[in-house]
Amino acid sequence: MLERHFTLLRTIDRIRALWLGSAIDRYVNWLDERRAATATIKRHVQALVQFNNFAVANGAGAWEDLPALIDAFVTHWMSEHGKWCRTPQDRAVVHANARVPVEQMLRLVLPGFGGTVQRVTLPFLGSAPGFFPHLSEERGLRPATIHGYVHNLRTFEAYLQRAGVDHLPALAPSLISTFLTERAQRLSALGMQGCTGALRVFLRYLHRQGIIPTDLSRAVPRGRGYKQASIPRAIAWSDVQRVLEAVDRRSAIGKRDYALLLLLVSYGLRAREIAAMQLEDLDWKQAQLCVPTRKGGHSTRYPLSATVGEAIIAYLRAGRPTVDDRHLFLVTRMPYSPMPHWAISARVASRLHAAGIQVPRAGSHTLRHTCVQRLVESDVPFKVIGDYVGHRREESTLVYGKVALHRLRQLAIGDAEDAL
Protein backbone atom coordinates (compact mmCIF):
# COMPACT_ATOMS: atom_id res chain seq x y z
CA MET A 1 0.00 0.00 0.00
CA LEU A 2 3.01 2.29 -0.13
CA GLU A 3 2.00 3.20 -3.67
CA ARG A 4 -1.22 4.75 -2.41
CA HIS A 5 0.60 7.30 -0.24
CA PHE A 6 3.94 7.91 -2.00
CA THR A 7 4.02 9.15 -5.60
CA LEU A 8 7.75 8.73 -6.36
CA LEU A 9 8.70 5.14 -7.15
CA ARG A 10 12.28 5.70 -6.01
CA THR A 11 10.97 6.66 -2.57
CA ILE A 12 8.96 3.42 -2.38
CA ASP A 13 11.96 1.37 -3.57
CA ARG A 14 14.20 3.03 -0.98
CA ILE A 15 11.77 2.22 1.85
CA ARG A 16 11.36 -1.42 0.80
CA ALA A 17 15.12 -1.83 0.45
CA LEU A 18 15.66 -1.03 4.13
CA TRP A 19 16.40 -3.74 6.66
CA LEU A 20 12.94 -3.08 8.16
CA GLY A 21 11.37 -2.50 4.74
CA SER A 22 9.00 -5.49 4.87
CA ALA A 23 7.92 -4.57 8.41
CA ILE A 24 7.30 -0.95 7.38
CA ASP A 25 5.28 -2.12 4.36
CA ARG A 26 3.16 -4.35 6.60
CA TYR A 27 2.66 -1.52 9.06
CA VAL A 28 1.50 0.85 6.30
CA ASN A 29 -1.06 -1.77 5.23
CA TRP A 30 -2.26 -1.93 8.82
CA LEU A 31 -2.61 1.85 8.96
CA ASP A 32 -4.39 1.90 5.63
CA GLU A 33 -6.96 -0.64 6.84
CA ARG A 34 -7.77 1.76 9.68
CA ARG A 35 -8.32 4.67 7.29
CA ALA A 36 -5.30 6.61 8.51
CA ALA A 37 -4.68 9.86 6.67
CA THR A 38 -1.83 10.02 4.16
CA ALA A 39 -0.14 12.77 6.20
CA THR A 40 -0.21 10.52 9.28
CA ILE A 41 1.22 7.55 7.36
CA LYS A 42 4.04 9.66 5.91
CA ARG A 43 4.91 11.01 9.35
CA HIS A 44 5.03 7.50 10.81
CA VAL A 45 7.11 6.15 7.92
CA GLN A 46 9.59 8.99 8.40
CA ALA A 47 10.07 7.97 12.03
CA LEU A 48 10.42 4.29 11.11
CA VAL A 49 13.03 5.02 8.45
CA GLN A 50 15.10 6.87 11.05
CA PHE A 51 14.56 4.03 13.52
CA ASN A 52 15.83 1.57 10.89
CA ASN A 53 18.98 3.63 10.41
CA PHE A 54 19.45 4.00 14.17
CA ALA A 55 19.06 0.27 14.75
CA VAL A 56 21.53 -0.65 12.01
CA ALA A 57 24.05 1.88 13.31
CA ASN A 58 23.77 0.37 16.79
CA GLY A 59 24.44 -3.17 15.62
CA ALA A 60 20.95 -4.69 15.65
CA GLY A 61 21.11 -8.06 13.91
CA ALA A 62 17.60 -9.43 14.51
CA TRP A 63 14.16 -7.95 15.02
CA GLU A 64 14.17 -9.30 18.57
CA ASP A 65 16.98 -6.80 19.32
CA LEU A 66 14.76 -3.82 18.49
CA PRO A 67 12.72 -3.38 21.73
CA ALA A 68 15.91 -2.72 23.70
CA LEU A 69 16.74 0.19 21.38
CA ILE A 70 13.44 2.06 21.66
CA ASP A 71 14.34 4.26 24.63
CA ALA A 72 17.71 5.21 23.12
CA PHE A 73 16.04 6.02 19.80
CA VAL A 74 13.43 8.23 21.46
CA THR A 75 16.20 10.10 23.29
CA HIS A 76 18.05 10.55 19.99
CA TRP A 77 14.84 11.71 18.28
CA MET A 78 14.14 14.23 21.04
CA SER A 79 17.64 15.70 20.68
CA GLU A 80 17.11 16.09 16.93
CA HIS A 81 13.45 17.16 16.75
CA GLY A 82 12.61 18.52 20.18
CA LYS A 83 14.69 21.68 20.26
CA TRP A 84 11.65 23.85 19.56
CA CYS A 85 9.65 22.51 22.53
CA ARG A 86 8.71 25.02 25.21
CA THR A 87 6.12 23.15 27.29
CA PRO A 88 5.64 19.60 28.59
CA GLN A 89 2.81 19.22 26.07
CA ASP A 90 5.20 20.06 23.21
CA ARG A 91 7.70 17.49 24.43
CA ALA A 92 4.97 14.87 24.80
CA VAL A 93 3.96 15.34 21.16
CA VAL A 94 7.53 14.96 19.87
CA HIS A 95 8.06 11.98 22.18
CA ALA A 96 4.92 10.27 20.82
CA ASN A 97 5.94 10.95 17.21
CA ALA A 98 8.96 8.72 17.78
CA ARG A 99 7.67 6.04 20.13
CA VAL A 100 4.16 5.34 18.84
CA PRO A 101 5.06 4.28 15.25
CA VAL A 102 7.91 2.06 16.46
CA GLU A 103 5.85 0.29 19.10
CA GLN A 104 2.86 -0.18 16.82
CA MET A 105 5.06 -1.69 14.11
CA LEU A 106 6.78 -4.03 16.59
CA ARG A 107 3.41 -5.24 17.87
CA LEU A 108 2.70 -6.44 14.33
CA VAL A 109 6.02 -8.20 13.66
CA LEU A 110 7.06 -9.43 17.12
CA PRO A 111 4.61 -11.86 18.78
CA GLY A 112 4.06 -11.00 22.43
CA PHE A 113 5.48 -7.50 22.23
CA GLY A 114 3.31 -5.21 24.31
CA GLY A 115 5.24 -1.96 24.39
CA THR A 116 8.13 -0.77 26.50
CA VAL A 117 6.40 2.05 28.40
CA GLN A 118 3.34 2.02 30.61
CA ARG A 119 0.93 4.77 29.69
CA VAL A 120 0.33 5.34 33.41
CA THR A 121 3.56 5.30 35.40
CA LEU A 122 2.86 3.78 38.79
CA PRO A 123 4.07 5.84 41.75
CA PHE A 124 6.63 4.40 44.18
CA LEU A 125 7.36 1.62 41.70
CA GLY A 126 11.00 1.46 42.78
CA SER A 127 10.58 1.76 46.55
CA ALA A 128 7.34 -0.27 46.96
CA PRO A 129 6.96 -2.39 43.80
CA GLY A 130 4.49 -4.82 45.37
CA PHE A 131 1.88 -2.29 46.46
CA PHE A 132 -0.32 -2.22 43.37
CA PRO A 133 -0.22 -6.03 42.93
CA HIS A 134 -1.28 -6.11 46.60
CA LEU A 135 -4.30 -3.94 45.79
CA SER A 136 -5.41 -6.05 42.83
CA GLU A 137 -4.49 -9.56 43.97
CA GLU A 138 -4.87 -9.47 47.76
CA ARG A 139 -7.52 -6.79 48.23
CA GLY A 140 -9.32 -7.53 44.96
CA LEU A 141 -9.87 -3.89 44.03
CA ARG A 142 -11.31 -2.98 40.65
CA PRO A 143 -9.11 -1.17 38.07
CA ALA A 144 -11.18 2.01 38.48
CA THR A 145 -10.52 2.00 42.24
CA ILE A 146 -6.81 1.33 41.72
CA HIS A 147 -6.73 4.29 39.33
CA GLY A 148 -7.75 6.50 42.26
CA TYR A 149 -4.83 5.16 44.31
CA VAL A 150 -2.47 5.89 41.41
CA HIS A 151 -3.66 9.48 41.17
CA ASN A 152 -3.43 10.23 44.91
CA LEU A 153 -0.10 8.50 45.47
CA ARG A 154 1.47 10.11 42.41
CA THR A 155 0.67 13.48 44.00
CA PHE A 156 2.21 12.29 47.29
CA GLU A 157 5.32 11.07 45.48
CA ALA A 158 5.72 14.44 43.74
CA TYR A 159 5.38 16.22 47.09
CA LEU A 160 8.11 14.05 48.66
CA GLN A 161 10.41 14.82 45.73
CA ARG A 162 9.87 18.54 46.23
CA ALA A 163 10.52 18.11 49.94
CA GLY A 164 13.82 16.33 49.24
CA VAL A 165 12.73 12.99 50.74
CA ASP A 166 14.52 10.30 48.76
CA HIS A 167 13.85 7.32 51.02
CA LEU A 168 10.53 6.21 52.46
CA PRO A 169 12.03 5.37 55.89
CA ALA A 170 12.60 9.13 56.27
CA LEU A 171 8.83 9.76 56.36
CA ALA A 172 7.59 11.64 59.40
CA PRO A 173 4.13 12.71 60.65
CA SER A 174 5.02 16.34 60.03
CA LEU A 175 5.60 15.65 56.33
CA ILE A 176 2.27 13.86 56.04
CA SER A 177 0.47 16.68 57.82
CA THR A 178 2.00 19.32 55.55
CA PHE A 179 1.07 17.31 52.46
CA LEU A 180 -2.56 16.95 53.56
CA THR A 181 -2.78 20.64 54.38
CA GLU A 182 -1.55 21.44 50.89
CA ARG A 183 -4.03 19.03 49.27
CA ALA A 184 -6.95 20.37 51.32
CA GLN A 185 -6.57 23.71 49.58
CA ARG A 186 -7.37 22.10 46.22
CA LEU A 187 -9.68 19.17 46.97
CA SER A 188 -13.28 18.97 48.10
CA ALA A 189 -14.26 17.12 51.27
CA LEU A 190 -15.02 14.01 49.21
CA GLY A 191 -11.70 14.29 47.40
CA MET A 192 -9.86 14.54 50.71
CA GLN A 193 -11.56 11.36 51.91
CA GLY A 194 -10.19 9.53 48.87
CA CYS A 195 -6.73 11.02 49.38
CA THR A 196 -6.47 10.18 53.09
CA GLY A 197 -7.93 6.70 52.54
CA ALA A 198 -5.35 5.85 49.88
CA LEU A 199 -2.55 7.25 52.03
CA ARG A 200 -3.57 5.18 55.08
CA VAL A 201 -3.66 1.96 53.06
CA PHE A 202 -0.26 2.75 51.55
CA LEU A 203 1.37 3.55 54.90
CA ARG A 204 -0.01 0.40 56.52
CA TYR A 205 1.39 -1.63 53.64
CA LEU A 206 4.83 -0.01 54.01
CA HIS A 207 4.91 -0.86 57.71
CA ARG A 208 3.74 -4.43 57.13
CA GLN A 209 6.51 -4.95 54.56
CA GLY A 210 9.14 -3.46 56.87
CA ILE A 211 9.84 -0.55 54.51
CA ILE A 212 9.15 2.01 57.25
CA PRO A 213 9.76 1.25 60.95
CA THR A 214 6.54 2.80 62.31
CA ASP A 215 2.92 2.56 61.24
CA LEU A 216 2.31 6.16 60.19
CA SER A 217 -1.28 5.55 59.09
CA ARG A 218 -2.38 6.88 62.49
CA ALA A 219 -0.91 10.25 61.53
CA VAL A 220 -3.51 10.54 58.74
CA PRO A 221 -6.71 12.11 60.12
CA ARG A 222 -10.07 10.60 59.30
CA GLY A 223 -12.36 13.14 57.74
CA ARG A 224 -16.06 12.93 58.40
CA GLY A 225 -18.56 12.95 55.58
CA TYR A 226 -22.18 14.00 56.07
CA LYS A 227 -25.08 12.75 54.03
CA GLN A 228 -27.09 15.36 52.18
CA ALA A 229 -24.32 17.91 52.78
CA SER A 230 -23.96 18.88 49.14
CA ILE A 231 -26.17 19.98 46.28
CA PRO A 232 -26.08 18.16 42.90
CA ARG A 233 -23.96 20.08 40.39
CA ALA A 234 -26.65 20.52 37.76
CA ILE A 235 -26.92 23.40 35.30
CA ALA A 236 -29.99 25.23 34.05
CA TRP A 237 -31.74 23.96 30.94
CA SER A 238 -30.94 27.24 29.19
CA ASP A 239 -27.25 26.49 29.78
CA VAL A 240 -27.74 23.07 28.19
CA GLN A 241 -29.13 24.79 25.12
CA ARG A 242 -26.07 27.08 25.03
CA VAL A 243 -23.73 24.10 25.15
CA LEU A 244 -25.56 22.28 22.36
CA GLU A 245 -25.74 25.36 20.16
CA ALA A 246 -22.00 25.95 20.58
CA VAL A 247 -21.10 22.57 19.04
CA ASP A 248 -19.93 22.86 15.44
CA ARG A 249 -21.60 19.82 13.90
CA ARG A 250 -19.85 20.19 10.56
CA SER A 251 -16.83 18.25 11.83
CA ALA A 252 -16.61 14.58 12.83
CA ILE A 253 -15.74 15.55 16.41
CA GLY A 254 -18.70 17.91 16.53
CA LYS A 255 -21.13 15.23 15.33
CA ARG A 256 -19.79 12.76 17.89
CA ASP A 257 -19.80 15.19 20.81
CA TYR A 258 -23.30 16.43 19.96
CA ALA A 259 -24.62 12.86 20.10
CA LEU A 260 -22.77 12.28 23.38
CA LEU A 261 -24.23 15.40 24.97
CA LEU A 262 -27.78 14.51 23.93
CA LEU A 263 -27.46 10.97 25.30
CA LEU A 264 -26.18 12.25 28.63
CA VAL A 265 -28.76 14.97 29.16
CA SER A 266 -31.74 13.06 27.71
CA TYR A 267 -31.33 9.76 29.56
CA GLY A 268 -29.05 10.68 32.47
CA LEU A 269 -26.55 8.00 31.46
CA ARG A 270 -23.16 7.58 33.09
CA ALA A 271 -19.99 7.97 31.05
CA ARG A 272 -19.10 4.30 31.63
CA GLU A 273 -22.48 3.21 30.29
CA ILE A 274 -22.02 5.21 27.10
CA ALA A 275 -18.43 4.01 26.68
CA ALA A 276 -19.65 0.39 26.77
CA MET A 277 -22.42 0.85 24.18
CA GLN A 278 -22.19 -1.18 20.97
CA LEU A 279 -23.78 -0.61 17.58
CA GLU A 280 -26.09 -3.55 18.32
CA ASP A 281 -27.56 -1.66 21.29
CA LEU A 282 -29.45 0.58 18.87
CA ASP A 283 -32.71 -1.08 17.82
CA TRP A 284 -33.76 1.08 14.89
CA LYS A 285 -36.84 -1.00 13.99
CA GLN A 286 -38.33 -0.69 17.47
CA ALA A 287 -36.85 2.80 18.04
CA GLN A 288 -35.21 1.67 21.27
CA LEU A 289 -31.88 2.25 22.97
CA CYS A 290 -30.44 -0.56 25.11
CA VAL A 291 -28.05 0.12 27.99
CA PRO A 292 -26.68 -3.36 28.78
CA THR A 293 -24.17 -2.60 31.53
CA ARG A 294 -25.56 -0.35 34.23
CA LYS A 295 -23.79 0.35 37.51
CA GLY A 296 -26.27 -1.77 39.45
CA GLY A 297 -25.60 -4.81 37.27
CA HIS A 298 -28.88 -4.64 35.32
CA SER A 299 -29.83 -3.50 31.82
CA THR A 300 -32.34 -0.91 30.62
CA ARG A 301 -34.23 -0.12 27.43
CA TYR A 302 -35.28 3.41 26.55
CA PRO A 303 -37.45 4.69 23.73
CA LEU A 304 -35.09 6.32 21.27
CA SER A 305 -36.15 9.92 20.81
CA ALA A 306 -36.12 11.42 17.34
CA THR A 307 -33.62 14.12 18.33
CA VAL A 308 -31.13 11.67 19.80
CA GLY A 309 -31.64 9.22 16.95
CA GLU A 310 -30.98 11.87 14.30
CA ALA A 311 -27.81 12.97 16.07
CA ILE A 312 -26.51 9.38 16.25
CA ILE A 313 -27.37 8.77 12.58
CA ALA A 314 -25.49 11.92 11.56
CA TYR A 315 -22.46 10.70 13.52
CA LEU A 316 -22.62 7.17 12.08
CA ARG A 317 -22.94 8.43 8.51
CA ALA A 318 -20.34 11.18 8.46
CA GLY A 319 -18.42 11.16 11.73
CA ARG A 320 -17.64 7.64 12.89
CA PRO A 321 -14.56 5.98 11.32
CA THR A 322 -15.26 2.89 9.22
CA VAL A 323 -13.54 0.19 11.28
CA ASP A 324 -14.39 -3.29 12.55
CA ASP A 325 -14.76 -2.21 16.19
CA ARG A 326 -18.41 -2.39 17.26
CA HIS A 327 -18.29 0.24 20.00
CA LEU A 328 -20.61 3.14 19.23
CA PHE A 329 -18.23 5.99 20.05
CA LEU A 330 -14.61 5.96 18.92
CA VAL A 331 -11.73 8.37 19.26
CA THR A 332 -11.10 10.43 16.13
CA ARG A 333 -7.44 9.51 15.77
CA MET A 334 -6.04 6.34 14.32
CA PRO A 335 -6.18 3.49 15.34
CA TYR A 336 -9.75 4.56 16.27
CA SER A 337 -10.07 2.77 19.57
CA PRO A 338 -13.24 2.97 21.73
CA MET A 339 -13.62 6.14 23.76
CA PRO A 340 -12.84 5.42 27.44
CA HIS A 341 -15.20 6.81 30.06
CA TRP A 342 -12.75 9.44 31.24
CA ALA A 343 -12.40 10.77 27.68
CA ILE A 344 -16.18 11.16 27.45
CA SER A 345 -16.23 13.11 30.70
CA ALA A 346 -13.32 15.24 29.51
CA ARG A 347 -15.12 16.08 26.26
CA VAL A 348 -18.19 17.21 28.20
CA ALA A 349 -16.04 19.37 30.48
CA SER A 350 -14.39 20.91 27.42
CA ARG A 351 -17.77 21.71 25.86
CA LEU A 352 -19.06 23.24 29.09
CA HIS A 353 -16.00 25.47 29.41
CA ALA A 354 -16.16 26.46 25.73
CA ALA A 355 -19.75 27.62 26.25
CA GLY A 356 -18.74 29.66 29.30
CA ILE A 357 -20.67 27.47 31.78
CA GLN A 358 -19.20 27.69 35.26
CA VAL A 359 -19.82 24.57 37.35
CA PRO A 360 -17.75 22.78 40.02
CA ARG A 361 -16.09 19.60 38.73
CA ALA A 362 -17.45 19.89 35.20
CA GLY A 363 -17.92 16.56 33.46
CA SER A 364 -20.41 13.98 32.25
CA HIS A 365 -22.10 13.75 35.66
CA THR A 366 -23.04 17.42 35.37
CA LEU A 367 -25.47 16.52 32.59
CA ARG A 368 -26.70 13.46 34.49
CA HIS A 369 -27.59 15.72 37.42
CA THR A 370 -29.24 18.15 35.02
CA CYS A 371 -31.41 15.38 33.57
CA VAL A 372 -32.59 14.33 37.03
CA GLN A 373 -33.22 17.91 38.14
CA ARG A 374 -35.36 18.54 35.05
CA LEU A 375 -37.44 15.46 35.87
CA VAL A 376 -37.85 16.66 39.46
CA GLU A 377 -39.00 20.07 38.26
CA SER A 378 -41.55 18.31 36.03
CA ASP A 379 -43.05 16.62 39.13
CA VAL A 380 -42.09 13.11 38.03
CA PRO A 381 -42.30 10.78 41.08
CA PHE A 382 -38.95 10.07 42.70
CA LYS A 383 -39.36 6.30 42.30
CA VAL A 384 -39.87 6.73 38.56
CA ILE A 385 -36.85 9.03 38.36
CA GLY A 386 -34.68 6.52 40.21
CA ASP A 387 -35.70 3.72 37.85
CA TYR A 388 -35.15 5.97 34.82
CA VAL A 389 -31.55 6.87 35.65
CA GLY A 390 -30.63 3.53 37.22
CA HIS A 391 -30.32 4.42 40.90
CA ARG A 392 -29.91 1.37 43.11
CA ARG A 393 -31.09 3.11 46.30
CA GLU A 394 -33.88 5.57 46.78
CA GLU A 395 -31.58 7.81 48.86
CA SER A 396 -29.61 8.55 45.69
CA THR A 397 -32.71 10.07 44.14
CA LEU A 398 -34.07 11.84 47.21
CA VAL A 399 -31.00 14.10 47.33
CA TYR A 400 -32.52 15.98 44.38
CA GLY A 401 -35.38 17.09 46.61
CA LYS A 402 -33.06 19.91 47.69
CA VAL A 403 -33.20 21.41 44.21
CA ALA A 404 -36.98 21.11 43.79
CA LEU A 405 -37.31 24.85 44.33
CA HIS A 406 -40.93 25.04 43.21
CA ARG A 407 -41.90 22.63 46.02
CA LEU A 408 -39.61 24.19 48.60
CA ARG A 409 -41.02 27.62 47.80
CA GLN A 410 -44.51 26.39 48.65
CA LEU A 411 -43.26 25.15 52.00
CA ALA A 412 -41.64 28.51 52.73
CA ILE A 413 -44.83 30.55 52.06
CA GLY A 414 -47.02 28.33 54.16
CA ASP A 415 -48.61 25.96 51.63
CA ALA A 416 -46.89 22.98 53.17
CA GLU A 417 -49.94 20.76 53.16
CA ASP A 418 -50.47 21.28 49.44
CA ALA A 419 -46.78 20.78 48.70
CA LEU A 420 -46.62 17.51 50.59
C-alpha positions in Angstrom: 0.0 0.0 0.0 3.0 2.3 -0.1 2.0 3.2 -3.7 -1.2 4.7 -2.4 0.6 7.3 -0.2 3.9 7.9 -2.0 4.0 9.2 -5.6 7.8 8.7 -6.4 8.7 5.1 -7.2 12.3 5.7 -6.0 11.0 6.7 -2.6 9.0 3.4 -2.4 12.0 1.4 -3.6 14.2 3.0 -1.0 11.8 2.2 1.9 11.4 -1.4 0.8 15.1 -1.8 0.4 15.7 -1.0 4.1 16.4 -3.7 6.7 12.9 -3.1 8.2 11.4 -2.5 4.7 9.0 -5.5 4.9 7.9 -4.6 8.4 7.3 -1.0 7.4 5.3 -2.1 4.4 3.2 -4.4 6.6 2.7 -1.5 9.1 1.5 0.8 6.3 -1.1 -1.8 5.2 -2.3 -1.9 8.8 -2.6 1.8 9.0 -4.4 1.9 5.6 -7.0 -0.6 6.8 -7.8 1.8 9.7 -8.3 4.7 7.3 -5.3 6.6 8.5 -4.7 9.9 6.7 -1.8 10.0 4.2 -0.1 12.8 6.2 -0.2 10.5 9.3 1.2 7.6 7.4 4.0 9.7 5.9 4.9 11.0 9.4 5.0 7.5 10.8 7.1 6.1 7.9 9.6 9.0 8.4 10.1 8.0 12.0 10.4 4.3 11.1 13.0 5.0 8.5 15.1 6.9 11.0 14.6 4.0 13.5 15.8 1.6 10.9 19.0 3.6 10.4 19.4 4.0 14.2 19.1 0.3 14.7 21.5 -0.7 12.0 24.1 1.9 13.3 23.8 0.4 16.8 24.4 -3.2 15.6 20.9 -4.7 15.7 21.1 -8.1 13.9 17.6 -9.4 14.5 14.2 -8.0 15.0 14.2 -9.3 18.6 17.0 -6.8 19.3 14.8 -3.8 18.5 12.7 -3.4 21.7 15.9 -2.7 23.7 16.7 0.2 21.4 13.4 2.1 21.7 14.3 4.3 24.6 17.7 5.2 23.1 16.0 6.0 19.8 13.4 8.2 21.5 16.2 10.1 23.3 18.0 10.5 20.0 14.8 11.7 18.3 14.1 14.2 21.0 17.6 15.7 20.7 17.1 16.1 16.9 13.5 17.2 16.8 12.6 18.5 20.2 14.7 21.7 20.3 11.6 23.8 19.6 9.7 22.5 22.5 8.7 25.0 25.2 6.1 23.2 27.3 5.6 19.6 28.6 2.8 19.2 26.1 5.2 20.1 23.2 7.7 17.5 24.4 5.0 14.9 24.8 4.0 15.3 21.2 7.5 15.0 19.9 8.1 12.0 22.2 4.9 10.3 20.8 5.9 10.9 17.2 9.0 8.7 17.8 7.7 6.0 20.1 4.2 5.3 18.8 5.1 4.3 15.3 7.9 2.1 16.5 5.9 0.3 19.1 2.9 -0.2 16.8 5.1 -1.7 14.1 6.8 -4.0 16.6 3.4 -5.2 17.9 2.7 -6.4 14.3 6.0 -8.2 13.7 7.1 -9.4 17.1 4.6 -11.9 18.8 4.1 -11.0 22.4 5.5 -7.5 22.2 3.3 -5.2 24.3 5.2 -2.0 24.4 8.1 -0.8 26.5 6.4 2.1 28.4 3.3 2.0 30.6 0.9 4.8 29.7 0.3 5.3 33.4 3.6 5.3 35.4 2.9 3.8 38.8 4.1 5.8 41.8 6.6 4.4 44.2 7.4 1.6 41.7 11.0 1.5 42.8 10.6 1.8 46.5 7.3 -0.3 47.0 7.0 -2.4 43.8 4.5 -4.8 45.4 1.9 -2.3 46.5 -0.3 -2.2 43.4 -0.2 -6.0 42.9 -1.3 -6.1 46.6 -4.3 -3.9 45.8 -5.4 -6.0 42.8 -4.5 -9.6 44.0 -4.9 -9.5 47.8 -7.5 -6.8 48.2 -9.3 -7.5 45.0 -9.9 -3.9 44.0 -11.3 -3.0 40.7 -9.1 -1.2 38.1 -11.2 2.0 38.5 -10.5 2.0 42.2 -6.8 1.3 41.7 -6.7 4.3 39.3 -7.8 6.5 42.3 -4.8 5.2 44.3 -2.5 5.9 41.4 -3.7 9.5 41.2 -3.4 10.2 44.9 -0.1 8.5 45.5 1.5 10.1 42.4 0.7 13.5 44.0 2.2 12.3 47.3 5.3 11.1 45.5 5.7 14.4 43.7 5.4 16.2 47.1 8.1 14.1 48.7 10.4 14.8 45.7 9.9 18.5 46.2 10.5 18.1 49.9 13.8 16.3 49.2 12.7 13.0 50.7 14.5 10.3 48.8 13.9 7.3 51.0 10.5 6.2 52.5 12.0 5.4 55.9 12.6 9.1 56.3 8.8 9.8 56.4 7.6 11.6 59.4 4.1 12.7 60.7 5.0 16.3 60.0 5.6 15.7 56.3 2.3 13.9 56.0 0.5 16.7 57.8 2.0 19.3 55.5 1.1 17.3 52.5 -2.6 16.9 53.6 -2.8 20.6 54.4 -1.6 21.4 50.9 -4.0 19.0 49.3 -6.9 20.4 51.3 -6.6 23.7 49.6 -7.4 22.1 46.2 -9.7 19.2 47.0 -13.3 19.0 48.1 -14.3 17.1 51.3 -15.0 14.0 49.2 -11.7 14.3 47.4 -9.9 14.5 50.7 -11.6 11.4 51.9 -10.2 9.5 48.9 -6.7 11.0 49.4 -6.5 10.2 53.1 -7.9 6.7 52.5 -5.4 5.8 49.9 -2.6 7.2 52.0 -3.6 5.2 55.1 -3.7 2.0 53.1 -0.3 2.7 51.5 1.4 3.6 54.9 0.0 0.4 56.5 1.4 -1.6 53.6 4.8 0.0 54.0 4.9 -0.9 57.7 3.7 -4.4 57.1 6.5 -4.9 54.6 9.1 -3.5 56.9 9.8 -0.6 54.5 9.1 2.0 57.3 9.8 1.3 61.0 6.5 2.8 62.3 2.9 2.6 61.2 2.3 6.2 60.2 -1.3 5.6 59.1 -2.4 6.9 62.5 -0.9 10.2 61.5 -3.5 10.5 58.7 -6.7 12.1 60.1 -10.1 10.6 59.3 -12.4 13.1 57.7 -16.1 12.9 58.4 -18.6 12.9 55.6 -22.2 14.0 56.1 -25.1 12.8 54.0 -27.1 15.4 52.2 -24.3 17.9 52.8 -24.0 18.9 49.1 -26.2 20.0 46.3 -26.1 18.2 42.9 -24.0 20.1 40.4 -26.7 20.5 37.8 -26.9 23.4 35.3 -30.0 25.2 34.1 -31.7 24.0 30.9 -30.9 27.2 29.2 -27.3 26.5 29.8 -27.7 23.1 28.2 -29.1 24.8 25.1 -26.1 27.1 25.0 -23.7 24.1 25.2 -25.6 22.3 22.4 -25.7 25.4 20.2 -22.0 26.0 20.6 -21.1 22.6 19.0 -19.9 22.9 15.4 -21.6 19.8 13.9 -19.9 20.2 10.6 -16.8 18.2 11.8 -16.6 14.6 12.8 -15.7 15.5 16.4 -18.7 17.9 16.5 -21.1 15.2 15.3 -19.8 12.8 17.9 -19.8 15.2 20.8 -23.3 16.4 20.0 -24.6 12.9 20.1 -22.8 12.3 23.4 -24.2 15.4 25.0 -27.8 14.5 23.9 -27.5 11.0 25.3 -26.2 12.2 28.6 -28.8 15.0 29.2 -31.7 13.1 27.7 -31.3 9.8 29.6 -29.0 10.7 32.5 -26.6 8.0 31.5 -23.2 7.6 33.1 -20.0 8.0 31.1 -19.1 4.3 31.6 -22.5 3.2 30.3 -22.0 5.2 27.1 -18.4 4.0 26.7 -19.7 0.4 26.8 -22.4 0.8 24.2 -22.2 -1.2 21.0 -23.8 -0.6 17.6 -26.1 -3.5 18.3 -27.6 -1.7 21.3 -29.5 0.6 18.9 -32.7 -1.1 17.8 -33.8 1.1 14.9 -36.8 -1.0 14.0 -38.3 -0.7 17.5 -36.8 2.8 18.0 -35.2 1.7 21.3 -31.9 2.3 23.0 -30.4 -0.6 25.1 -28.1 0.1 28.0 -26.7 -3.4 28.8 -24.2 -2.6 31.5 -25.6 -0.3 34.2 -23.8 0.3 37.5 -26.3 -1.8 39.4 -25.6 -4.8 37.3 -28.9 -4.6 35.3 -29.8 -3.5 31.8 -32.3 -0.9 30.6 -34.2 -0.1 27.4 -35.3 3.4 26.6 -37.4 4.7 23.7 -35.1 6.3 21.3 -36.2 9.9 20.8 -36.1 11.4 17.3 -33.6 14.1 18.3 -31.1 11.7 19.8 -31.6 9.2 16.9 -31.0 11.9 14.3 -27.8 13.0 16.1 -26.5 9.4 16.2 -27.4 8.8 12.6 -25.5 11.9 11.6 -22.5 10.7 13.5 -22.6 7.2 12.1 -22.9 8.4 8.5 -20.3 11.2 8.5 -18.4 11.2 11.7 -17.6 7.6 12.9 -14.6 6.0 11.3 -15.3 2.9 9.2 -13.5 0.2 11.3 -14.4 -3.3 12.6 -14.8 -2.2 16.2 -18.4 -2.4 17.3 -18.3 0.2 20.0 -20.6 3.1 19.2 -18.2 6.0 20.1 -14.6 6.0 18.9 -11.7 8.4 19.3 -11.1 10.4 16.1 -7.4 9.5 15.8 -6.0 6.3 14.3 -6.2 3.5 15.3 -9.7 4.6 16.3 -10.1 2.8 19.6 -13.2 3.0 21.7 -13.6 6.1 23.8 -12.8 5.4 27.4 -15.2 6.8 30.1 -12.7 9.4 31.2 -12.4 10.8 27.7 -16.2 11.2 27.5 -16.2 13.1 30.7 -13.3 15.2 29.5 -15.1 16.1 26.3 -18.2 17.2 28.2 -16.0 19.4 30.5 -14.4 20.9 27.4 -17.8 21.7 25.9 -19.1 23.2 29.1 -16.0 25.5 29.4 -16.2 26.5 25.7 -19.8 27.6 26.2 -18.7 29.7 29.3 -20.7 27.5 31.8 -19.2 27.7 35.3 -19.8 24.6 37.4 -17.7 22.8 40.0 -16.1 19.6 38.7 -17.5 19.9 35.2 -17.9 16.6 33.5 -20.4 14.0 32.3 -22.1 13.7 35.7 -23.0 17.4 35.4 -25.5 16.5 32.6 -26.7 13.5 34.5 -27.6 15.7 37.4 -29.2 18.2 35.0 -31.4 15.4 33.6 -32.6 14.3 37.0 -33.2 17.9 38.1 -35.4 18.5 35.1 -37.4 15.5 35.9 -37.9 16.7 39.5 -39.0 20.1 38.3 -41.5 18.3 36.0 -43.1 16.6 39.1 -42.1 13.1 38.0 -42.3 10.8 41.1 -38.9 10.1 42.7 -39.4 6.3 42.3 -39.9 6.7 38.6 -36.8 9.0 38.4 -34.7 6.5 40.2 -35.7 3.7 37.9 -35.2 6.0 34.8 -31.6 6.9 35.6 -30.6 3.5 37.2 -30.3 4.4 40.9 -29.9 1.4 43.1 -31.1 3.1 46.3 -33.9 5.6 46.8 -31.6 7.8 48.9 -29.6 8.5 45.7 -32.7 10.1 44.1 -34.1 11.8 47.2 -31.0 14.1 47.3 -32.5 16.0 44.4 -35.4 17.1 46.6 -33.1 19.9 47.7 -33.2 21.4 44.2 -37.0 21.1 43.8 -37.3 24.9 44.3 -40.9 25.0 43.2 -41.9 22.6 46.0 -39.6 24.2 48.6 -41.0 27.6 47.8 -44.5 26.4 48.6 -43.3 25.2 52.0 -41.6 28.5 52.7 -44.8 30.6 52.1 -47.0 28.3 54.2 -48.6 26.0 51.6 -46.9 23.0 53.2 -49.9 20.8 53.2 -50.5 21.3 49.4 -46.8 20.8 48.7 -46.6 17.5 50.6 
